[in-house]
Amino acid sequence: MSTMRESADVPAWPVYALTVHADGRVLASGPLIETSGHPTRAAAIEVVAGAAGRLGRSVRATASEPDGAVWPLIVSPDGEVSEVKTGRPRAAAPKKRQEKRAEKRAEKRRERREEKDRGRRAAKGAAKEGSAAASRPGAPEGGEAYAESLAQVTGHLDAGRADEAQALATQLDTQVAGVLGVSHPVALGVREVRARATAEAGDPVAGIQLYRDVAERWHYRGDAEQAEAVAGRAEKLWTGITDVERALSAGVAVVRMRNQIPGEGGAALASVLAHREQLLRTPATEAAPEATPATAAPVTDAGTAKGTEAVAGRGAAAGAEVPEPPVAVSSTPRGSRPRPRTAPSWERPAVNARKAG
């Protein structure tokens, strides 16, 4: 425990448990690792540091000594261990620990009740905002006013007119977000349709970014079910990209999203991290030709999705002659192992967007 450190910059999830036995063995457990015993403390810390490396950031851990002392720790990807400044004694008598646990459970129950109350107040506030927006001169009234336009978008998609669907969905997203707010449920539903249209129009990376935006806004609104559903669509679209460089570019948004919405027990986050590692190990020259990306199922409910900037148009002038690219001659001897690819630097965690819209 070489240093003391503030813990505000380290997310609360995940937390790894290090249980030290009287004979010196250490049991390590937590998300993204298998529960296993280790002969030394250093070996157990190495396992936790590996998990931190996969996340690309430091993680929390709790070390429990045989005498009952508890050490709150922070473990960095390079294996450096810091003790968290808590202002409390490290060791506590069993009775006091039980009392503190009971207090923590009561505190968590209070927090859950307060969170539910905040959610109800936020829902009422969103409803009032929607009513106020609808009362503006010339403003549409609620989600029903946009149902016809959404039906036109899905009609274009079903008929294979993805470009027309994308253009209409982008225009509708901008309009709804301006009237109801970017995080209003109706606006999120429209933006999710826009994400699907953008992907089917040939830009899966932008589609994934829109899905990520929608999922995180549902997450900040406190709707875990909607957030997970949209996050799943983004992840499915990402895993359908066969071009390695393109998939790694889109992976920035997916990893950021799954850090916020890790899934049950962190399983979804572990899955996207494993897929990203597989992409990093895949030479670009061996990647299969780009196939039509798998898109999420059509969304008919206007109550799911989020807003971002309009996706830029694509395409070159019709009939323009495109010169062939020069032939690249590799200086790498045949049969040599390809140079490992450097992982892209990931975006910073999303900012709480509850107040947006």
KOLROKE-318067 format. One record per residue (C-alpha): residue number from 1; residue in one letter; x, y, z. Coordinates in Angstrom, 3 decimals. Example, Ala and Ser with C-alpha at 12.3 -4.5 7.8 and 13.67 -1.06 7.14 Angstrom:
% KOLROKE-318067
balum 1 | torpa a | east 12.300 | north -4.500 | up 7.800
balum 2 | torpa s | east 13.670 | north -1.060 | up 7.140
% end
This chain:
% KOLROKE-318067
balum 1 | torpa m | east 0.000 | north 0.000 | up 0.000
balum 2 | torpa s | east 2.609 | north 2.491 | up -1.162
balum 3 | torpa t | east 0.515 | north 5.615 | up -1.691
balum 4 | torpa m | east -2.673 | north 7.312 | up -0.596
balum 5 | torpa r | east -5.050 | north 8.468 | up -3.285
balum 6 | torpa e | east -8.369 | north 10.243 | up -3.720
balum 7 | torpa s | east -10.969 | north 8.009 | up -5.391
balum 8 | torpa a | east -13.274 | north 10.575 | up -7.035
balum 9 | torpa d | east -11.702 | north 10.016 | up -10.462
balum 10 | torpa v | east -12.233 | north 6.222 | up -10.398
balum 11 | torpa p | east -15.737 | north 4.931 | up -11.277
balum 12 | torpa a | east -17.619 | north 2.984 | up -8.624
balum 13 | torpa w | east -17.878 | north -0.058 | up -10.923
balum 14 | torpa p | east -16.314 | north -2.579 | up -10.994
balum 15 | torpa v | east -15.023 | north -3.464 | up -7.520
balum 16 | torpa y | east -12.799 | north -6.519 | up -7.036
balum 17 | torpa a | east -12.619 | north -8.515 | up -3.797
balum 18 | torpa l | east -9.247 | north -9.718 | up -2.511
balum 19 | torpa t | east -9.681 | north -12.044 | up 0.488
balum 20 | torpa v | east -6.442 | north -12.849 | up 2.314
balum 21 | torpa h | east -6.336 | north -16.188 | up 4.197
balum 22 | torpa a | east -4.259 | north -16.968 | up 7.254
balum 23 | torpa d | east -1.766 | north -19.038 | up 5.234
balum 24 | torpa g | east -1.111 | north -16.097 | up 2.884
balum 25 | torpa r | east -3.234 | north -17.287 | up -0.021
balum 26 | torpa v | east -5.426 | north -14.658 | up -1.667
balum 27 | torpa l | east -8.815 | north -15.272 | up -3.301
balum 28 | torpa a | east -9.578 | north -12.794 | up -6.121
balum 29 | torpa s | east -13.072 | north -12.302 | up -7.529
balum 30 | torpa g | east -15.079 | north -9.725 | up -9.469
balum 31 | torpa p | east -16.317 | north -8.775 | up -12.953
balum 32 | torpa l | east -14.268 | north -9.758 | up -16.022
balum 33 | torpa i | east -12.140 | north -12.260 | up -14.059
balum 34 | torpa e | east -12.643 | north -15.793 | up -12.850
balum 35 | torpa t | east -12.772 | north -16.383 | up -9.093
balum 36 | torpa s | east -9.426 | north -17.958 | up -8.303
balum 37 | torpa g | east -6.907 | north -18.449 | up -5.523
balum 38 | torpa h | east -3.359 | north -17.116 | up -5.691
balum 39 | torpa p | east -0.278 | north -17.939 | up -3.618
balum 40 | torpa t | east 0.724 | north -14.306 | up -3.055
balum 41 | torpa r | east -0.800 | north -10.864 | up -2.894
balum 42 | torpa a | east 1.252 | north -9.762 | up -5.899
balum 43 | torpa a | east -0.210 | north -12.542 | up -8.036
balum 44 | torpa a | east -3.761 | north -11.545 | up -7.102
balum 45 | torpa i | east -3.033 | north -7.876 | up -7.817
balum 46 | torpa e | east -1.645 | north -8.861 | up -11.239
balum 47 | torpa v | east -4.986 | north -10.461 | up -12.146
balum 48 | torpa v | east -6.915 | north -7.320 | up -11.123
balum 49 | torpa a | east -4.425 | north -5.134 | up -13.016
balum 50 | torpa g | east -5.095 | north -7.233 | up -16.122
balum 51 | torpa a | east -8.811 | north -6.477 | up -15.838
balum 52 | torpa a | east -7.981 | north -2.784 | up -15.387
balum 53 | torpa g | east -5.876 | north -2.947 | up -18.541
balum 54 | torpa r | east -8.807 | north -4.341 | up -20.505
balum 55 | torpa l | east -10.966 | north -1.443 | up -19.289
balum 56 | torpa g | east -8.229 | north 1.069 | up -20.022
balum 57 | torpa r | east -8.434 | north 2.683 | up -16.578
balum 58 | torpa s | east -7.843 | north 2.095 | up -12.875
balum 59 | torpa v | east -10.352 | north 0.035 | up -10.905
balum 60 | torpa r | east -11.405 | north -0.313 | up -7.299
balum 61 | torpa a | east -10.644 | north -3.283 | up -5.060
balum 62 | torpa t | east -11.257 | north -4.237 | up -1.434
balum 63 | torpa a | east -8.665 | north -6.288 | up 0.428
balum 64 | torpa s | east -9.887 | north -8.136 | up 3.543
balum 65 | torpa e | east -7.226 | north -9.284 | up 6.010
balum 66 | torpa p | east -7.555 | north -12.343 | up 8.280
balum 67 | torpa d | east -7.744 | north -10.056 | up 11.351
balum 68 | torpa g | east -10.779 | north -8.262 | up 9.948
balum 69 | torpa a | east -9.004 | north -5.195 | up 8.558
balum 70 | torpa v | east -10.414 | north -3.917 | up 5.289
balum 71 | torpa w | east -8.330 | north -1.955 | up 2.787
balum 72 | torpa p | east -10.121 | north 0.030 | up 0.055
balum 73 | torpa l | east -7.687 | north 0.099 | up -2.872
balum 74 | torpa i | east -7.273 | north 1.432 | up -6.384
balum 75 | torpa v | east -5.362 | north -0.764 | up -8.850
balum 76 | torpa s | east -3.984 | north 0.736 | up -12.065
balum 77 | torpa p | east -3.446 | north -1.163 | up -15.341
balum 78 | torpa d | east 0.314 | north -1.262 | up -14.701
balum 79 | torpa g | east -0.184 | north -2.944 | up -11.325
balum 80 | torpa e | east 0.348 | north 0.092 | up -9.094
balum 81 | torpa v | east -1.722 | north -0.133 | up -5.890
balum 82 | torpa s | east -2.957 | north 2.898 | up -3.967
balum 83 | torpa e | east -4.886 | north 3.041 | up -0.734
balum 84 | torpa v | east -8.064 | north 5.111 | up -0.866
balum 85 | torpa k | east -8.388 | north 7.983 | up 1.571
balum 86 | torpa t | east -11.507 | north 7.188 | up 3.546
balum 87 | torpa g | east -10.981 | north 9.026 | up 6.818
balum 88 | torpa r | east -12.035 | north 5.872 | up 8.700
balum 89 | torpa p | east -9.992 | north 3.247 | up 10.562
balum 90 | torpa r | east -8.914 | north 0.377 | up 8.341
balum 91 | torpa a | east -9.861 | north -2.289 | up 10.840
balum 92 | torpa a | east -13.151 | north -2.552 | up 12.642
balum 93 | torpa a | east -14.514 | north -4.959 | up 15.218
balum 94 | torpa p | east -16.920 | north -7.543 | up 13.752
balum 95 | torpa k | east -19.857 | north -6.051 | up 15.611
balum 96 | torpa k | east -19.125 | north -2.582 | up 14.298
balum 97 | torpa r | east -18.752 | north -3.929 | up 10.776
balum 98 | torpa q | east -22.168 | north -5.548 | up 11.010
balum 99 | torpa e | east -23.657 | north -2.301 | up 12.242
balum 100 | torpa k | east -22.014 | north -0.404 | up 9.414
balum 101 | torpa r | east -23.279 | north -2.919 | up 6.883
balum 102 | torpa a | east -26.797 | north -2.522 | up 8.239
balum 103 | torpa e | east -26.422 | north 1.247 | up 7.964
balum 104 | torpa k | east -25.197 | north 0.923 | up 4.392
balum 105 | torpa r | east -28.128 | north -1.284 | up 3.460
balum 106 | torpa a | east -30.542 | north 1.227 | up 4.991
balum 107 | torpa e | east -28.764 | north 4.042 | up 3.172
balum 108 | torpa k | east -29.020 | north 2.177 | up -0.148
balum 109 | torpa r | east -32.743 | north 1.659 | up 0.423
balum 110 | torpa r | east -33.126 | north 5.385 | up 1.029
balum 111 | torpa e | east -31.126 | north 6.166 | up -2.104
balum 112 | torpa r | east -33.297 | north 3.824 | up -4.169
balum 113 | torpa r | east -36.455 | north 5.488 | up -2.856
balum 114 | torpa e | east -35.017 | north 8.915 | up -3.597
balum 115 | torpa e | east -33.994 | north 7.766 | up -7.082
balum 116 | torpa k | east -37.517 | north 6.553 | up -7.782
balum 117 | torpa d | east -38.911 | north 9.852 | up -6.538
balum 118 | torpa r | east -36.499 | north 11.749 | up -8.778
balum 119 | torpa g | east -37.515 | north 9.565 | up -11.720
balum 120 | torpa r | east -41.186 | north 10.280 | up -11.107
balum 121 | torpa r | east -40.512 | north 13.999 | up -10.793
balum 122 | torpa a | east -38.419 | north 13.925 | up -13.989
balum 123 | torpa a | east -41.205 | north 12.120 | up -15.852
balum 124 | torpa k | east -43.744 | north 14.690 | up -14.670
balum 125 | torpa g | east -41.377 | north 17.479 | up -15.652
balum 126 | torpa a | east -40.879 | north 15.967 | up -19.114
balum 127 | torpa a | east -44.630 | north 15.716 | up -19.544
balum 128 | torpa k | east -45.025 | north 19.376 | up -18.553
balum 129 | torpa e | east -42.258 | north 20.381 | up -20.934
balum 130 | torpa g | east -43.946 | north 18.460 | up -23.739
balum 131 | torpa s | east -47.261 | north 20.142 | up -22.955
balum 132 | torpa a | east -45.641 | north 23.561 | up -22.844
balum 133 | torpa a | east -43.887 | north 22.912 | up -26.155
balum 134 | torpa a | east -47.122 | north 21.730 | up -27.716
balum 135 | torpa s | east -48.866 | north 24.895 | up -26.555
balum 136 | torpa r | east -46.515 | north 27.088 | up -28.578
balum 137 | torpa p | east -48.108 | north 28.621 | up -31.661
balum 138 | torpa g | east -47.756 | north 26.204 | up -34.573
balum 139 | torpa a | east -46.091 | north 23.466 | up -32.470
balum 140 | torpa p | east -47.170 | north 19.826 | up -32.976
balum 141 | torpa e | east -48.996 | north 18.156 | up -30.108
balum 142 | torpa g | east -47.037 | north 15.242 | up -28.618
balum 143 | torpa g | east -45.732 | north 12.136 | up -30.352
balum 144 | torpa e | east -48.932 | north 11.553 | up -32.333
balum 145 | torpa a | east -48.084 | north 14.560 | up -34.517
balum 146 | torpa y | east -44.921 | north 12.795 | up -35.727
balum 147 | torpa a | east -46.383 | north 9.331 | up -36.250
balum 148 | torpa e | east -47.192 | north 9.969 | up -39.911
balum 149 | torpa s | east -43.664 | north 11.200 | up -40.666
balum 150 | torpa l | east -42.157 | north 8.199 | up -38.865
balum 151 | torpa a | east -44.381 | north 5.903 | up -40.919
balum 152 | torpa q | east -42.998 | north 7.545 | up -44.061
balum 153 | torpa v | east -39.434 | north 6.871 | up -42.882
balum 154 | torpa t | east -40.124 | north 3.205 | up -42.183
balum 155 | torpa g | east -41.956 | north 2.952 | up -45.502
balum 156 | torpa h | east -38.826 | north 4.172 | up -47.313
balum 157 | torpa l | east -36.709 | north 1.671 | up -45.374
balum 158 | torpa d | east -39.010 | north -1.250 | up -46.126
balum 159 | torpa a | east -38.951 | north -0.302 | up -49.816
balum 160 | torpa g | east -35.153 | north -0.133 | up -49.864
balum 161 | torpa r | east -34.977 | north 3.655 | up -50.230
balum 162 | torpa a | east -32.420 | north 4.134 | up -47.464
balum 163 | torpa d | east -31.126 | north 7.528 | up -48.636
balum 164 | torpa e | east -34.622 | north 9.033 | up -48.675
balum 165 | torpa a | east -35.307 | north 7.499 | up -45.247
balum 166 | torpa q | east -32.100 | north 8.945 | up -43.807
balum 167 | torpa a | east -32.781 | north 12.448 | up -45.133
balum 168 | torpa l | east -36.336 | north 12.468 | up -43.783
balum 169 | torpa a | east -35.323 | north 10.958 | up -40.428
balum 170 | torpa t | east -32.549 | north 13.541 | up -39.971
balum 171 | torpa q | east -34.944 | north 16.387 | up -40.677
balum 172 | torpa l | east -37.559 | north 14.924 | up -38.331
balum 173 | torpa d | east -34.996 | north 14.378 | up -35.551
balum 174 | torpa t | east -33.895 | north 18.010 | up -35.725
balum 175 | torpa q | east -37.487 | north 19.221 | up -35.648
balum 176 | torpa v | east -38.627 | north 17.070 | up -32.714
balum 177 | torpa a | east -35.515 | north 17.801 | up -30.647
balum 178 | torpa g | east -36.024 | north 21.522 | up -31.188
balum 179 | torpa v | east -39.637 | north 21.388 | up -30.034
balum 180 | torpa l | east -39.596 | north 18.778 | up -27.248
balum 181 | torpa g | east -35.907 | north 18.646 | up -26.288
balum 182 | torpa v | east -33.143 | north 16.215 | up -27.249
balum 183 | torpa s | east -33.825 | north 13.853 | up -24.327
balum 184 | torpa h | east -37.611 | north 13.769 | up -24.576
balum 185 | torpa p | east -38.905 | north 10.182 | up -25.056
balum 186 | torpa v | east -40.494 | north 11.086 | up -28.393
balum 187 | torpa a | east -37.226 | north 12.652 | up -29.599
balum 188 | torpa l | east -35.301 | north 9.561 | up -28.521
balum 189 | torpa g | east -37.698 | north 7.348 | up -30.473
balum 190 | torpa v | east -37.251 | north 9.434 | up -33.617
balum 191 | torpa r | east -33.475 | north 9.425 | up -33.233
balum 192 | torpa e | east -33.393 | north 5.654 | up -32.923
balum 193 | torpa v | east -35.222 | north 5.365 | up -36.245
balum 194 | torpa r | east -32.703 | north 7.805 | up -37.674
balum 195 | torpa a | east -29.858 | north 5.562 | up -36.439
balum 196 | torpa r | east -31.323 | north 2.592 | up -38.308
balum 197 | torpa a | east -31.826 | north 4.652 | up -41.486
balum 198 | torpa t | east -28.265 | north 5.994 | up -41.305
balum 199 | torpa a | east -26.831 | north 2.487 | up -40.997
balum 200 | torpa e | east -28.908 | north 1.133 | up -43.879
balum 201 | torpa a | east -27.850 | north 4.112 | up -45.996
balum 202 | torpa g | east -24.275 | north 2.817 | up -45.769
balum 203 | torpa d | east -22.834 | north 4.589 | up -42.726
balum 204 | torpa p | east -22.891 | north 2.053 | up -39.865
balum 205 | torpa v | east -20.327 | north 4.027 | up -37.829
balum 206 | torpa a | east -22.609 | north 7.083 | up -37.682
balum 207 | torpa g | east -25.563 | north 4.782 | up -36.979
balum 208 | torpa i | east -23.723 | north 3.280 | up -34.008
balum 209 | torpa q | east -22.906 | north 6.744 | up -32.664
balum 210 | torpa l | east -26.589 | north 7.681 | up -32.829
balum 211 | torpa y | east -27.612 | north 4.446 | up -31.083
balum 212 | torpa r | east -24.995 | north 5.119 | up -28.397
balum 213 | torpa d | east -26.338 | north 8.622 | up -27.856
balum 214 | torpa v | east -29.886 | north 7.292 | up -27.474
balum 215 | torpa a | east -28.866 | north 4.485 | up -25.106
balum 216 | torpa e | east -26.918 | north 6.808 | up -22.799
balum 217 | torpa r | east -29.783 | north 9.310 | up -22.635
balum 218 | torpa w | east -32.198 | north 6.532 | up -21.649
balum 219 | torpa h | east -29.627 | north 5.469 | up -19.055
balum 220 | torpa y | east -29.484 | north 8.971 | up -17.578
balum 221 | torpa r | east -33.270 | north 9.141 | up -17.566
balum 222 | torpa g | east -33.246 | north 6.064 | up -15.333
balum 223 | torpa d | east -34.859 | north 3.681 | up -17.849
balum 224 | torpa a | east -32.474 | north 0.721 | up -17.718
balum 225 | torpa e | east -34.650 | north -1.495 | up -19.917
balum 226 | torpa q | east -34.773 | north 0.975 | up -22.806
balum 227 | torpa a | east -31.079 | north 1.790 | up -22.413
balum 228 | torpa e | east -30.086 | north -1.886 | up -22.644
balum 229 | torpa a | east -32.373 | north -2.512 | up -25.635
balum 230 | torpa v | east -30.852 | north 0.329 | up -27.664
balum 231 | torpa a | east -27.320 | north -0.556 | up -26.531
balum 232 | torpa g | east -27.919 | north -4.082 | up -27.803
balum 233 | torpa r | east -28.878 | north -2.731 | up -31.239
balum 234 | torpa a | east -25.692 | north -0.654 | up -31.386
balum 235 | torpa e | east -23.579 | north -3.654 | up -30.373
balum 236 | torpa k | east -25.248 | north -5.901 | up -32.970
balum 237 | torpa l | east -24.609 | north -3.347 | up -35.689
balum 238 | torpa w | east -20.960 | north -3.050 | up -34.603
balum 239 | torpa t | east -20.262 | north -6.789 | up -34.631
balum 240 | torpa g | east -21.669 | north -6.926 | up -38.183
balum 241 | torpa i | east -18.897 | north -4.645 | up -39.532
balum 242 | torpa t | east -16.260 | north -6.822 | up -41.213
balum 243 | torpa d | east -13.750 | north -4.108 | up -42.151
balum 244 | torpa v | east -11.224 | north -4.056 | up -39.300
balum 245 | torpa e | east -10.304 | north -0.365 | up -39.382
balum 246 | torpa r | east -13.921 | north 0.678 | up -39.681
balum 247 | torpa a | east -14.929 | north -1.621 | up -36.828
balum 248 | torpa l | east -12.184 | north -0.233 | up -34.585
balum 249 | torpa s | east -13.358 | north 3.303 | up -35.337
balum 250 | torpa a | east -16.931 | north 2.409 | up -34.404
balum 251 | torpa g | east -15.702 | north 0.550 | up -31.325
balum 252 | torpa v | east -14.857 | north 3.850 | up -29.645
balum 253 | torpa a | east -18.561 | north 4.641 | up -29.247
balum 254 | torpa v | east -19.493 | north 1.064 | up -28.295
balum 255 | torpa v | east -16.883 | north 0.734 | up -25.530
balum 256 | torpa r | east -17.830 | north 4.155 | up -24.152
balum 257 | torpa m | east -21.502 | north 3.134 | up -24.147
balum 258 | torpa r | east -20.890 | north -0.214 | up -22.464
balum 259 | torpa n | east -18.799 | north 1.459 | up -19.759
balum 260 | torpa q | east -21.997 | north 3.314 | up -18.879
balum 261 | torpa i | east -24.353 | north 0.371 | up -19.556
balum 262 | torpa p | east -22.270 | north -2.751 | up -18.782
balum 263 | torpa g | east -25.183 | north -5.210 | up -18.828
balum 264 | torpa e | east -26.050 | north -7.743 | up -16.159
balum 265 | torpa g | east -22.939 | north -8.579 | up -14.168
balum 266 | torpa g | east -20.800 | north -6.686 | up -16.691
balum 267 | torpa a | east -21.341 | north -9.419 | up -19.328
balum 268 | torpa a | east -22.061 | north -6.992 | up -22.178
balum 269 | torpa l | east -18.977 | north -4.905 | up -21.399
balum 270 | torpa a | east -16.832 | north -8.048 | up -21.282
balum 271 | torpa s | east -18.230 | north -9.112 | up -24.665
balum 272 | torpa v | east -17.405 | north -5.845 | up -26.446
balum 273 | torpa l | east -13.922 | north -5.747 | up -24.907
balum 274 | torpa a | east -13.283 | north -9.282 | up -26.140
balum 275 | torpa h | east -14.488 | north -8.351 | up -29.647
balum 276 | torpa r | east -12.276 | north -5.280 | up -29.653
balum 277 | torpa e | east -9.239 | north -7.375 | up -28.692
balum 278 | torpa q | east -10.055 | north -9.801 | up -31.490
balum 279 | torpa l | east -10.159 | north -6.882 | up -33.950
balum 280 | torpa l | east -6.811 | north -5.596 | up -32.696
balum 281 | torpa r | east -5.268 | north -9.021 | up -33.327
balum 282 | torpa t | east -6.737 | north -9.277 | up -36.850
balum 283 | torpa p | east -4.415 | north -8.025 | up -39.634
balum 284 | torpa a | east -6.210 | north -5.536 | up -41.870
balum 285 | torpa t | east -5.026 | north -7.390 | up -44.996
balum 286 | torpa e | east -6.779 | north -10.561 | up -43.849
balum 287 | torpa a | east -10.137 | north -8.927 | up -43.149
balum 288 | torpa a | east -13.066 | north -10.101 | up -45.246
balum 289 | torpa p | east -14.611 | north -7.666 | up -47.777
balum 290 | torpa e | east -17.072 | north -5.264 | up -46.240
balum 291 | torpa a | east -20.534 | north -6.783 | up -46.183
balum 292 | torpa t | east -23.849 | north -5.022 | up -45.764
balum 293 | torpa p | east -23.938 | north -4.303 | up -42.013
balum 294 | torpa a | east -26.569 | north -5.990 | up -39.917
balum 295 | torpa t | east -29.054 | north -3.372 | up -38.788
balum 296 | torpa a | east -31.280 | north -3.323 | up -35.777
balum 297 | torpa a | east -34.903 | north -4.359 | up -35.953
balum 298 | torpa p | east -37.325 | north -1.614 | up -37.106
balum 299 | torpa v | east -38.609 | north 0.637 | up -34.365
balum 300 | torpa t | east -42.284 | north 1.481 | up -34.487
balum 301 | torpa d | east -42.667 | north 3.004 | up -31.043
balum 302 | torpa a | east -41.898 | north 6.720 | up -31.098
balum 303 | torpa g | east -40.817 | north 6.541 | up -27.456
balum 304 | torpa t | east -37.222 | north 5.352 | up -27.900
balum 305 | torpa a | east -34.004 | north 7.220 | up -29.102
balum 306 | torpa k | east -31.655 | north 10.269 | up -28.975
balum 307 | torpa g | east -30.320 | north 13.270 | up -30.835
balum 308 | torpa t | east -27.021 | north 14.117 | up -32.402
balum 309 | torpa e | east -25.836 | north 16.238 | up -35.268
balum 310 | torpa a | east -27.164 | north 15.447 | up -38.743
balum 311 | torpa v | east -25.088 | north 12.906 | up -40.627
balum 312 | torpa a | east -23.186 | north 14.436 | up -43.553
balum 313 | torpa g | east -24.268 | north 13.440 | up -47.042
balum 314 | torpa r | east -22.247 | north 10.999 | up -49.138
balum 315 | torpa g | east -21.463 | north 10.290 | up -52.734
balum 316 | torpa a | east -19.559 | north 11.753 | up -55.692
balum 317 | torpa a | east -20.805 | north 13.315 | up -58.884
balum 318 | torpa a | east -22.489 | north 10.795 | up -61.183
balum 319 | torpa g | east -20.380 | north 9.600 | up -64.067
balum 320 | torpa a | east -17.109 | north 10.948 | up -62.690
balum 321 | torpa e | east -14.182 | north 8.736 | up -63.544
balum 322 | torpa v | east -12.399 | north 7.424 | up -60.484
balum 323 | torpa p | east -8.663 | north 6.775 | up -60.983
balum 324 | torpa e | east -7.305 | north 3.474 | up -59.769
balum 325 | torpa p | east -5.197 | north 3.757 | up -56.616
balum 326 | torpa p | east -1.462 | north 3.097 | up -56.947
balum 327 | torpa v | east -0.319 | north -0.425 | up -56.190
balum 328 | torpa a | east 1.218 | north -0.555 | up -52.727
balum 329 | torpa v | east 4.413 | north -2.613 | up -52.495
balum 330 | torpa s | east 5.005 | north -3.997 | up -49.035
balum 331 | torpa s | east 8.530 | north -4.091 | up -47.719
balum 332 | torpa t | east 7.622 | north -6.691 | up -45.140
balum 333 | torpa p | east 9.015 | north -10.155 | up -46.012
balum 334 | torpa r | east 6.353 | north -12.694 | up -46.949
balum 335 | torpa g | east 5.308 | north -14.842 | up -44.027
balum 336 | torpa s | east 6.432 | north -12.335 | up -41.416
balum 337 | torpa r | east 4.032 | north -11.603 | up -38.633
balum 338 | torpa p | east 2.045 | north -8.339 | up -39.112
balum 339 | torpa r | east 2.866 | north -5.491 | up -36.803
balum 340 | torpa p | east 0.386 | north -5.314 | up -33.881
balum 341 | torpa r | east -2.161 | north -2.514 | up -34.183
balum 342 | torpa t | east -2.296 | north 0.190 | up -31.529
balum 343 | torpa a | east -5.683 | north 0.466 | up -29.855
balum 344 | torpa p | east -7.475 | north 3.761 | up -30.493
balum 345 | torpa s | east -7.752 | north 6.110 | up -27.576
balum 346 | torpa w | east -11.262 | north 5.935 | up -26.194
balum 347 | torpa e | east -13.575 | north 8.850 | up -25.557
balum 348 | torpa r | east -13.998 | north 10.262 | up -22.097
balum 349 | torpa p | east -17.034 | north 9.067 | up -20.110
balum 350 | torpa a | east -20.344 | north 10.568 | up -21.135
balum 351 | torpa v | east -21.579 | north 13.622 | up -19.284
balum 352 | torpa n | east -24.811 | north 13.152 | up -17.385
balum 353 | torpa a | east -27.433 | north 14.412 | up -19.811
balum 354 | torpa r | east -30.469 | north 14.285 | up -17.562
balum 355 | torpa k | east -30.823 | north 18.085 | up -17.766
balum 356 | torpa a | east -30.549 | north 18.133 | up -21.553
balum 357 | torpa g | east -33.775 | north 18.850 | up -23.353
% end
